[in-house]
Each structure stands twice: as structure tokens, then as C-alpha cells.
Amino acid sequence: QCLKKAEAYLSRGSGFSEEGLEDQLEYEEFESTEISYAIKNCGADWKDQCAKKAKAYVKSNSKFTKSSLRSQLSYEGFTSSQIDYGLKAAGF
């Protein structure tokens, strides 16, 4: 069930960091072992997830600067290399 839920969240296209997905699954009250299994086996490309999130933020708020978007993506739990990829995908 946890893996199916993780895959469903990822397929929505809004972009989840590994940390963000983990937090969401914890909120759904899955056990930590189930969450670990789901995270490892969901097939997520975390850079692609960051790119989706970055593009969504830019689309919803054109006032994002590179710096402010970097800060927001970091807050969301993306890594530095994922953020670099996401910023480039979003046109920065």
C-alpha cells in the first residue's frame, strides 16, 4: 500500500523530494519500514522531481529569483545537485 501511495504522489507531476515524500507518507501513518521500502522502490528520478517542482513554482509565481527558488527547493528537501538541475530546467 505504501509503495502504491508513493507512486501515486509521484505521478501527480507536482514534484516531490525524497524528504517531502517521506514526510507525506509519515503523515499518511505508514510505518517507517514501509516508507523506506517505498522510497527505495518507487523508481523516482529525484532530479526530475526537482525540475517538476521548480517549473511549478515558476509557473505559479513569476517573481521567483534564482536565489529565492533555490531557497524554496532547499526547504522542500532537495539536494544541491537536484536543485542545480531543477533551476536549469526552470530556465535559470
Biopython code that builds the backbone (N, CA, C, O; Angstrom):
import numpy as np
from Bio.PDB.StructureBuilder import StructureBuilder

atoms = [
    (1, "GLN", "N", (0.809, -1.193, 0.000)),
    (1, "GLN", "CA", (0.000, 0.000, 0.000)),
    (1, "GLN", "C", (0.857, 1.263, 0.000)),
    (1, "GLN", "O", (0.559, 2.216, -0.719)),
    (2, "CYS", "N", (1.892, 1.271, 0.784)),
    (2, "CYS", "CA", (2.749, 2.448, 0.888)),
    (2, "CYS", "C", (3.439, 2.736, -0.440)),
    (2, "CYS", "O", (3.517, 3.889, -0.863)),
    (3, "LEU", "N", (3.935, 1.703, -1.090)),
    (3, "LEU", "CA", (4.588, 1.881, -2.391)),
    (3, "LEU", "C", (3.601, 2.417, -3.412)),
    (3, "LEU", "O", (3.939, 3.313, -4.184)),
    (4, "LYS", "N", (2.397, 1.889, -3.430)),
    (4, "LYS", "CA", (1.376, 2.374, -4.364)),
    (4, "LYS", "C", (1.053, 3.838, -4.101)),
    (4, "LYS", "O", (0.869, 4.617, -5.036)),
    (5, "LYS", "N", (0.985, 4.208, -2.837)),
    (5, "LYS", "CA", (0.699, 5.596, -2.474)),
    (5, "LYS", "C", (1.842, 6.505, -2.921)),
    (5, "LYS", "O", (1.606, 7.593, -3.448)),
    (6, "ALA", "N", (3.083, 6.056, -2.709)),
    (6, "ALA", "CA", (4.246, 6.837, -3.136)),
    (6, "ALA", "C", (4.228, 7.037, -4.651)),
    (6, "ALA", "O", (4.451, 8.146, -5.137)),
    (7, "GLU", "N", (3.966, 5.976, -5.386)),
    (7, "GLU", "CA", (3.913, 6.071, -6.851)),
    (7, "GLU", "C", (2.795, 7.001, -7.304)),
    (7, "GLU", "O", (2.951, 7.729, -8.284)),
    (8, "ALA", "N", (1.678, 6.980, -6.602)),
    (8, "ALA", "CA", (0.564, 7.868, -6.935)),
    (8, "ALA", "C", (0.956, 9.328, -6.726)),
    (8, "ALA", "O", (0.665, 10.172, -7.573)),
    (9, "TYR", "N", (1.610, 9.630, -5.613)),
    (9, "TYR", "CA", (2.053, 11.003, -5.367)),
    (9, "TYR", "C", (3.036, 11.455, -6.447)),
    (9, "TYR", "O", (2.939, 12.575, -6.948)),
    (10, "LEU", "N", (3.969, 10.593, -6.799)),
    (10, "LEU", "CA", (4.974, 10.953, -7.804)),
    (10, "LEU", "C", (4.356, 11.143, -9.188)),
    (10, "LEU", "O", (4.836, 11.957, -9.977)),
    (11, "SER", "N", (3.315, 10.409, -9.478)),
    (11, "SER", "CA", (2.693, 10.504, -10.803)),
    (11, "SER", "C", (1.847, 11.757, -10.976)),
    (11, "SER", "O", (1.459, 12.095, -12.094)),
    (12, "ARG", "N", (1.561, 12.437, -9.894)),
    (12, "ARG", "CA", (0.748, 13.662, -9.979)),
    (12, "ARG", "C", (1.463, 14.795, -10.699)),
    (12, "ARG", "O", (0.830, 15.732, -11.184)),
    (13, "GLY", "N", (2.778, 14.701, -10.762)),
    (13, "GLY", "CA", (3.535, 15.678, -11.531)),
    (13, "GLY", "C", (3.896, 16.958, -10.826)),
    (13, "GLY", "O", (4.476, 17.849, -11.446)),
    (14, "SER", "N", (3.573, 17.086, -9.545)),
    (14, "SER", "CA", (3.878, 18.333, -8.850)),
    (14, "SER", "C", (5.302, 18.363, -8.312)),
    (14, "SER", "O", (5.804, 19.429, -7.955)),
    (15, "GLY", "N", (5.950, 17.220, -8.251)),
    (15, "GLY", "CA", (7.339, 17.156, -7.807)),
    (15, "GLY", "C", (7.482, 16.983, -6.306)),
    (15, "GLY", "O", (7.049, 17.830, -5.526)),
    (16, "PHE", "N", (8.081, 15.898, -5.921)),
    (16, "PHE", "CA", (8.360, 15.609, -4.516)),
    (16, "PHE", "C", (9.844, 15.357, -4.337)),
    (16, "PHE", "O", (10.461, 14.670, -5.151)),
    (17, "SER", "N", (10.417, 15.900, -3.290)),
    (17, "SER", "CA", (11.764, 15.491, -2.896)),
    (17, "SER", "C", (11.623, 14.171, -2.149)),
    (17, "SER", "O", (10.528, 13.793, -1.732)),
    (18, "GLU", "N", (12.732, 13.484, -1.989)),
    (18, "GLU", "CA", (12.714, 12.247, -1.215)),
    (18, "GLU", "C", (12.224, 12.540, 0.206)),
    (18, "GLU", "O", (11.403, 11.808, 0.758)),
    (19, "GLU", "N", (12.740, 13.613, 0.776)),
    (19, "GLU", "CA", (12.335, 14.016, 2.126)),
    (19, "GLU", "C", (10.856, 14.381, 2.181)),
    (19, "GLU", "O", (10.152, 14.016, 3.124)),
    (20, "GLY", "N", (10.393, 15.098, 1.172)),
    (20, "GLY", "CA", (8.993, 15.504, 1.129)),
    (20, "GLY", "C", (8.052, 14.325, 0.993)),
    (20, "GLY", "O", (6.996, 14.286, 1.624)),
    (21, "LEU", "N", (8.442, 13.358, 0.163)),
    (21, "LEU", "CA", (7.620, 12.163, 0.003)),
    (21, "LEU", "C", (7.598, 11.359, 1.295)),
    (21, "LEU", "O", (6.558, 10.839, 1.699)),
    (22, "GLU", "N", (8.749, 11.263, 1.933)),
    (22, "GLU", "CA", (8.824, 10.564, 3.208)),
    (22, "GLU", "C", (7.909, 11.223, 4.240)),
    (22, "GLU", "O", (7.179, 10.541, 4.960)),
    (23, "ASP", "N", (7.956, 12.546, 4.305)),
    (23, "ASP", "CA", (7.092, 13.278, 5.239)),
    (23, "ASP", "C", (5.611, 13.024, 4.942)),
    (23, "ASP", "O", (4.807, 12.842, 5.858)),
    (24, "GLN", "N", (5.264, 13.014, 3.663)),
    (24, "GLN", "CA", (3.874, 12.788, 3.272)),
    (24, "GLN", "C", (3.410, 11.385, 3.672)),
    (24, "GLN", "O", (2.296, 11.204, 4.163)),
    (25, "LEU", "N", (4.277, 10.404, 3.456)),
    (25, "LEU", "CA", (3.915, 9.029, 3.813)),
    (25, "LEU", "C", (3.833, 8.848, 5.331)),
    (25, "LEU", "O", (3.023, 8.060, 5.821)),
    (26, "GLU", "N", (4.666, 9.573, 6.068)),
    (26, "GLU", "CA", (4.563, 9.563, 7.536)),
    (26, "GLU", "C", (3.223, 10.159, 7.963)),
    (26, "GLU", "O", (2.566, 9.652, 8.872)),
    (27, "TYR", "N", (2.831, 11.239, 7.296)),
    (27, "TYR", "CA", (1.545, 11.874, 7.580)),
    (27, "TYR", "C", (0.396, 10.887, 7.333)),
    (27, "TYR", "O", (-0.616, 10.901, 8.034)),
    (28, "GLU", "N", (0.578, 10.034, 6.322)),
    (28, "GLU", "CA", (-0.429, 9.021, 5.995)),
    (28, "GLU", "C", (-0.395, 7.853, 6.995)),
    (28, "GLU", "O", (-1.188, 6.916, 6.895)),
    (29, "GLU", "N", (0.524, 7.925, 7.948)),
    (29, "GLU", "CA", (0.668, 6.979, 9.047)),
    (29, "GLU", "C", (1.171, 5.598, 8.636)),
    (29, "GLU", "O", (0.792, 4.587, 9.228)),
    (30, "PHE", "N", (2.028, 5.566, 7.614)),
    (30, "PHE", "CA", (2.700, 4.323, 7.276)),
    (30, "PHE", "C", (3.865, 4.114, 8.238)),
    (30, "PHE", "O", (4.403, 5.074, 8.790)),
    (31, "GLU", "N", (4.244, 2.876, 8.433)),
    (31, "GLU", "CA", (5.376, 2.517, 9.290)),
    (31, "GLU", "C", (6.686, 2.904, 8.607)),
    (31, "GLU", "O", (6.754, 2.968, 7.380)),
    (32, "SER", "N", (7.715, 3.160, 9.397)),
    (32, "SER", "CA", (9.000, 3.593, 8.839)),
    (32, "SER", "C", (9.603, 2.548, 7.906)),
    (32, "SER", "O", (10.244, 2.909, 6.918)),
    (33, "THR", "N", (9.415, 1.273, 8.193)),
    (33, "THR", "CA", (9.951, 0.226, 7.304)),
    (33, "THR", "C", (9.220, 0.226, 5.962)),
    (33, "THR", "O", (9.832, -0.006, 4.919)),
    (34, "GLU", "N", (7.921, 0.483, 5.990)),
    (34, "GLU", "CA", (7.137, 0.569, 4.752)),
    (34, "GLU", "C", (7.579, 1.775, 3.925)),
    (34, "GLU", "O", (7.690, 1.704, 2.701)),
    (35, "ILE", "N", (7.823, 2.872, 4.615)),
    (35, "ILE", "CA", (8.249, 4.102, 3.933)),
    (35, "ILE", "C", (9.617, 3.902, 3.296)),
    (35, "ILE", "O", (9.827, 4.280, 2.143)),
    (36, "SER", "N", (10.536, 3.317, 4.028)),
    (36, "SER", "CA", (11.877, 3.052, 3.486)),
    (36, "SER", "C", (11.790, 2.187, 2.231)),
    (36, "SER", "O", (12.450, 2.461, 1.228)),
    (37, "TYR", "N", (10.977, 1.152, 2.299)),
    (37, "TYR", "CA", (10.801, 0.263, 1.145)),
    (37, "TYR", "C", (10.225, 1.041, -0.040)),
    (37, "TYR", "O", (10.702, 0.905, -1.167)),
    (38, "ALA", "N", (9.210, 1.850, 0.216)),
    (38, "ALA", "CA", (8.564, 2.616, -0.851)),
    (38, "ALA", "C", (9.536, 3.609, -1.485)),
    (38, "ALA", "O", (9.581, 3.736, -2.709)),
    (39, "ILE", "N", (10.304, 4.306, -0.668)),
    (39, "ILE", "CA", (11.262, 5.291, -1.178)),
    (39, "ILE", "C", (12.308, 4.604, -2.061)),
    (39, "ILE", "O", (12.660, 5.116, -3.123)),
    (40, "LYS", "N", (12.797, 3.454, -1.624)),
    (40, "LYS", "CA", (13.835, 2.737, -2.374)),
    (40, "LYS", "C", (13.311, 2.102, -3.648)),
    (40, "LYS", "O", (14.076, 1.881, -4.587)),
    (41, "ASN", "N", (12.023, 1.805, -3.695)),
    (41, "ASN", "CA", (11.478, 1.033, -4.809)),
    (41, "ASN", "C", (10.463, 1.764, -5.677)),
    (41, "ASN", "O", (9.844, 1.153, -6.548)),
    (42, "CYS", "N", (10.283, 3.057, -5.453)),
    (42, "CYS", "CA", (9.278, 3.803, -6.217)),
    (42, "CYS", "C", (9.773, 4.217, -7.598)),
    (42, "CYS", "O", (8.985, 4.646, -8.441)),
    (43, "GLY", "N", (11.078, 4.088, -7.827)),
    (43, "GLY", "CA", (11.620, 4.410, -9.149)),
    (43, "GLY", "C", (11.735, 5.895, -9.438)),
    (43, "GLY", "O", (11.849, 6.294, -10.597)),
    (44, "ALA", "N", (11.706, 6.707, -8.411)),
    (44, "ALA", "CA", (11.748, 8.161, -8.615)),
    (44, "ALA", "C", (13.100, 8.620, -9.142)),
    (44, "ALA", "O", (14.147, 8.135, -8.715)),
    (45, "ASP", "N", (13.057, 9.553, -10.068)),
    (45, "ASP", "CA", (14.234, 10.293, -10.505)),
    (45, "ASP", "C", (14.140, 11.621, -9.749)),
    (45, "ASP", "O", (13.374, 12.505, -10.133)),
    (46, "TRP", "N", (14.913, 11.753, -8.687)),
    (46, "TRP", "CA", (14.770, 12.913, -7.802)),
    (46, "TRP", "C", (15.142, 14.215, -8.491)),
    (46, "TRP", "O", (14.590, 15.264, -8.161)),
    (47, "LYS", "N", (16.070, 14.167, -9.445)),
    (47, "LYS", "CA", (16.385, 15.384, -10.210)),
    (47, "LYS", "C", (15.185, 15.808, -11.043)),
    (47, "LYS", "O", (14.855, 16.992, -11.115)),
    (48, "ASP", "N", (14.540, 14.840, -11.670)),
    (48, "ASP", "CA", (13.344, 15.131, -12.453)),
    (48, "ASP", "C", (12.224, 15.661, -11.559)),
    (48, "ASP", "O", (11.489, 16.569, -11.948)),
    (49, "GLN", "N", (12.100, 15.093, -10.370)),
    (49, "GLN", "CA", (11.092, 15.581, -9.430)),
    (49, "GLN", "C", (11.369, 17.033, -9.045)),
    (49, "GLN", "O", (10.442, 17.833, -8.916)),
    (50, "CYS", "N", (12.635, 17.367, -8.866)),
    (50, "CYS", "CA", (13.004, 18.746, -8.535)),
    (50, "CYS", "C", (12.694, 19.678, -9.700)),
    (50, "CYS", "O", (12.214, 20.793, -9.495)),
    (51, "ALA", "N", (12.965, 19.230, -10.914)),
    (51, "ALA", "CA", (12.659, 20.036, -12.098)),
    (51, "ALA", "C", (11.157, 20.310, -12.183)),
    (51, "ALA", "O", (10.748, 21.430, -12.490)),
    (52, "LYS", "N", (10.342, 19.302, -11.916)),
    (52, "LYS", "CA", (8.890, 19.491, -11.938)),
    (52, "LYS", "C", (8.459, 20.500, -10.890)),
    (52, "LYS", "O", (7.620, 21.361, -11.156)),
    (53, "LYS", "N", (9.033, 20.394, -9.696)),
    (53, "LYS", "CA", (8.671, 21.322, -8.617)),
    (53, "LYS", "C", (9.109, 22.743, -8.957)),
    (53, "LYS", "O", (8.358, 23.695, -8.742)),
    (54, "ALA", "N", (10.329, 22.889, -9.490)),
    (54, "ALA", "CA", (10.843, 24.215, -9.855)),
    (54, "ALA", "C", (9.968, 24.856, -10.929)),
    (54, "ALA", "O", (9.620, 26.032, -10.825)),
    (55, "LYS", "N", (9.615, 24.096, -11.951)),
    (55, "LYS", "CA", (8.759, 24.623, -13.023)),
    (55, "LYS", "C", (7.389, 25.013, -12.488)),
    (55, "LYS", "O", (6.825, 26.025, -12.904)),
    (56, "ALA", "N", (6.855, 24.224, -11.573)),
    (56, "ALA", "CA", (5.550, 24.529, -10.989)),
    (56, "ALA", "C", (5.606, 25.828, -10.190)),
    (56, "ALA", "O", (4.687, 26.644, -10.261)),
    (57, "TYR", "N", (6.678, 26.019, -9.435)),
    (57, "TYR", "CA", (6.818, 27.253, -8.678)),
    (57, "TYR", "C", (6.926, 28.460, -9.604)),
    (57, "TYR", "O", (6.286, 29.483, -9.360)),
    (58, "VAL", "N", (7.718, 28.355, -10.652)),
    (58, "VAL", "CA", (7.887, 29.474, -11.583)),
    (58, "VAL", "C", (6.566, 29.782, -12.285)),
    (58, "VAL", "O", (6.221, 30.945, -12.491)),
    (59, "LYS", "N", (5.841, 28.743, -12.644)),
    (59, "LYS", "CA", (4.554, 28.927, -13.318)),
    (59, "LYS", "C", (3.546, 29.624, -12.412)),
    (59, "LYS", "O", (2.765, 30.456, -12.873)),
    (60, "SER", "N", (3.563, 29.289, -11.132)),
    (60, "SER", "CA", (2.592, 29.862, -10.203)),
    (60, "SER", "C", (3.002, 31.237, -9.683)),
    (60, "SER", "O", (2.157, 32.000, -9.214)),
    (61, "ASN", "N", (4.301, 31.560, -9.764)),
    (61, "ASN", "CA", (4.781, 32.834, -9.239)),
    (61, "ASN", "C", (6.001, 33.268, -10.040)),
    (61, "ASN", "O", (7.118, 32.821, -9.778)),
    (62, "SER", "N", (5.783, 34.127, -11.003)),
    (62, "SER", "CA", (6.874, 34.559, -11.880)),
    (62, "SER", "C", (7.877, 35.469, -11.178)),
    (62, "SER", "O", (8.878, 35.852, -11.783)),
    (63, "LYS", "N", (7.638, 35.819, -9.935)),
    (63, "LYS", "CA", (8.544, 36.707, -9.201)),
    (63, "LYS", "C", (9.696, 35.970, -8.538)),
    (63, "LYS", "O", (10.541, 36.595, -7.896)),
    (64, "PHE", "N", (9.744, 34.645, -8.683)),
    (64, "PHE", "CA", (10.857, 33.900, -8.114)),
    (64, "PHE", "C", (12.160, 34.321, -8.783)),
    (64, "PHE", "O", (12.244, 34.401, -10.008)),
    (65, "THR", "N", (13.162, 34.584, -7.974)),
    (65, "THR", "CA", (14.514, 34.768, -8.476)),
    (65, "THR", "C", (15.224, 33.423, -8.364)),
    (65, "THR", "O", (14.718, 32.494, -7.734)),
    (66, "LYS", "N", (16.378, 33.328, -8.970)),
    (66, "LYS", "CA", (17.143, 32.089, -8.862)),
    (66, "LYS", "C", (17.436, 31.782, -7.398)),
    (66, "LYS", "O", (17.308, 30.640, -6.958)),
    (67, "SER", "N", (17.824, 32.795, -6.657)),
    (67, "SER", "CA", (18.164, 32.625, -5.249)),
    (67, "SER", "C", (16.947, 32.220, -4.412)),
    (67, "SER", "O", (17.041, 31.325, -3.572)),
    (68, "SER", "N", (15.816, 32.871, -4.638)),
    (68, "SER", "CA", (14.630, 32.554, -3.839)),
    (68, "SER", "C", (14.085, 31.171, -4.192)),
    (68, "SER", "O", (13.578, 30.462, -3.323)),
    (69, "LEU", "N", (14.189, 30.794, -5.448)),
    (69, "LEU", "CA", (13.741, 29.461, -5.842)),
    (69, "LEU", "C", (14.678, 28.391, -5.274)),
    (69, "LEU", "O", (14.232, 27.334, -4.829)),
    (70, "ARG", "N", (15.985, 28.683, -5.296)),
    (70, "ARG", "CA", (16.949, 27.758, -4.691)),
    (70, "ARG", "C", (16.614, 27.546, -3.205)),
    (70, "ARG", "O", (16.628, 26.416, -2.716)),
    (71, "SER", "N", (16.320, 28.615, -2.512)),
    (71, "SER", "CA", (15.971, 28.523, -1.085)),
    (71, "SER", "C", (14.703, 27.711, -0.874)),
    (71, "SER", "O", (14.632, 26.891, 0.042)),
    (72, "GLN", "N", (13.709, 27.936, -1.710)),
    (72, "GLN", "CA", (12.448, 27.203, -1.580)),
    (72, "GLN", "C", (12.645, 25.715, -1.838)),
    (72, "GLN", "O", (12.110, 24.884, -1.103)),
    (73, "LEU", "N", (13.402, 25.371, -2.866)),
    (73, "LEU", "CA", (13.648, 23.964, -3.183)),
    (73, "LEU", "C", (14.473, 23.290, -2.088)),
    (73, "LEU", "O", (14.265, 22.117, -1.778)),
    (74, "SER", "N", (15.402, 24.034, -1.510)),
    (74, "SER", "CA", (16.179, 23.508, -0.392)),
    (74, "SER", "C", (15.256, 23.232, 0.796)),
    (74, "SER", "O", (15.361, 22.194, 1.451)),
    (75, "TYR", "N", (14.361, 24.167, 1.060)),
    (75, "TYR", "CA", (13.381, 23.997, 2.134)),
    (75, "TYR", "C", (12.523, 22.755, 1.897)),
    (75, "TYR", "O", (12.143, 22.066, 2.844)),
    (76, "GLU", "N", (12.222, 22.477, 0.631)),
    (76, "GLU", "CA", (11.406, 21.307, 0.266)),
    (76, "GLU", "C", (12.169, 19.996, 0.464)),
    (76, "GLU", "O", (11.569, 18.921, 0.447)),
    (77, "GLY", "N", (13.489, 20.079, 0.651)),
    (77, "GLY", "CA", (14.266, 18.880, 0.933)),
    (77, "GLY", "C", (15.088, 18.350, -0.222)),
    (77, "GLY", "O", (15.640, 17.253, -0.134)),
    (78, "PHE", "N", (15.181, 19.106, -1.302)),
    (78, "PHE", "CA", (16.006, 18.673, -2.426)),
    (78, "PHE", "C", (17.481, 18.919, -2.123)),
    (78, "PHE", "O", (17.829, 19.843, -1.389)),
    (79, "THR", "N", (18.335, 18.086, -2.693)),
    (79, "THR", "CA", (19.776, 18.240, -2.508)),
    (79, "THR", "C", (20.310, 19.325, -3.433)),
    (79, "THR", "O", (19.613, 19.766, -4.347)),
    (80, "SER", "N", (21.527, 19.747, -3.199)),
    (80, "SER", "CA", (22.150, 20.791, -4.008)),
    (80, "SER", "C", (22.219, 20.415, -5.486)),
    (80, "SER", "O", (21.902, 21.233, -6.349)),
    (81, "SER", "N", (22.631, 19.187, -5.781)),
    (81, "SER", "CA", (22.725, 18.784, -7.195)),
    (81, "SER", "C", (21.338, 18.678, -7.832)),
    (81, "SER", "O", (21.173, 18.990, -9.011)),
    (82, "GLN", "N", (20.355, 18.245, -7.067)),
    (82, "GLN", "CA", (18.989, 18.203, -7.585)),
    (82, "GLN", "C", (18.480, 19.612, -7.867)),
    (82, "GLN", "O", (17.812, 19.851, -8.873)),
    (83, "ILE", "N", (18.798, 20.533, -6.977)),
    (83, "ILE", "CA", (18.377, 21.927, -7.146)),
    (83, "ILE", "C", (19.040, 22.545, -8.374)),
    (83, "ILE", "O", (18.378, 23.235, -9.149)),
    (84, "ASP", "N", (20.328, 22.310, -8.561)),
    (84, "ASP", "CA", (21.018, 22.828, -9.755)),
    (84, "ASP", "C", (20.312, 22.352, -11.022)),
    (84, "ASP", "O", (20.098, 23.129, -11.953)),
    (85, "TYR", "N", (19.955, 21.078, -11.049)),
    (85, "TYR", "CA", (19.254, 20.507, -12.198)),
    (85, "TYR", "C", (17.873, 21.164, -12.354)),
    (85, "TYR", "O", (17.482, 21.537, -13.460)),
    (86, "GLY", "N", (17.150, 21.300, -11.256)),
    (86, "GLY", "CA", (15.825, 21.890, -11.291)),
    (86, "GLY", "C", (15.822, 23.338, -11.739)),
    (86, "GLY", "O", (14.947, 23.760, -12.495)),
    (87, "LEU", "N", (16.815, 24.109, -11.267)),
    (87, "LEU", "CA", (16.900, 25.516, -11.666)),
    (87, "LEU", "C", (17.168, 25.629, -13.157)),
    (87, "LEU", "O", (16.568, 26.466, -13.832)),
    (88, "LYS", "N", (18.049, 24.807, -13.674)),
    (88, "LYS", "CA", (18.326, 24.827, -15.099)),
    (88, "LYS", "C", (17.083, 24.457, -15.909)),
    (88, "LYS", "O", (16.796, 25.078, -16.932)),
    (89, "ALA", "N", (16.357, 23.454, -15.451)),
    (89, "ALA", "CA", (15.132, 23.033, -16.134)),
    (89, "ALA", "C", (14.069, 24.122, -16.119)),
    (89, "ALA", "O", (13.246, 24.208, -17.031)),
    (90, "ALA", "N", (14.089, 24.954, -15.077)),
    (90, "ALA", "CA", (13.115, 26.032, -14.945)),
    (90, "ALA", "C", (13.559, 27.319, -15.637)),
    (90, "ALA", "O", (12.863, 28.332, -15.580)),
    (91, "GLY", "N", (14.714, 27.276, -16.287)),
    (91, "GLY", "CA", (15.158, 28.427, -17.058)),
    (91, "GLY", "C", (16.120, 29.356, -16.362)),
    (91, "GLY", "O", (16.351, 30.467, -16.840)),
    (92, "PHE", "N", (16.688, 28.938, -15.248)),
    (92, "PHE", "CA", (17.662, 29.782, -14.542)),
    (92, "PHE", "C", (19.075, 29.332, -14.833)),
    (92, "PHE", "O", (20.029, 29.923, -14.326)),
]
sb = StructureBuilder()
sb.init_structure("model")
sb.init_model(0)
sb.init_chain("A")
sb.init_seg("    ")
for serial, (resi, resn, name, xyz) in enumerate(atoms, 1):
    if name == "N":
        sb.init_residue(resn, " ", resi, " ")
    sb.init_atom(name, np.array(xyz, "f"), 0.0, 1.0, " ", f" {name:<3s}", serial, name[0])
structure = sb.get_structure()
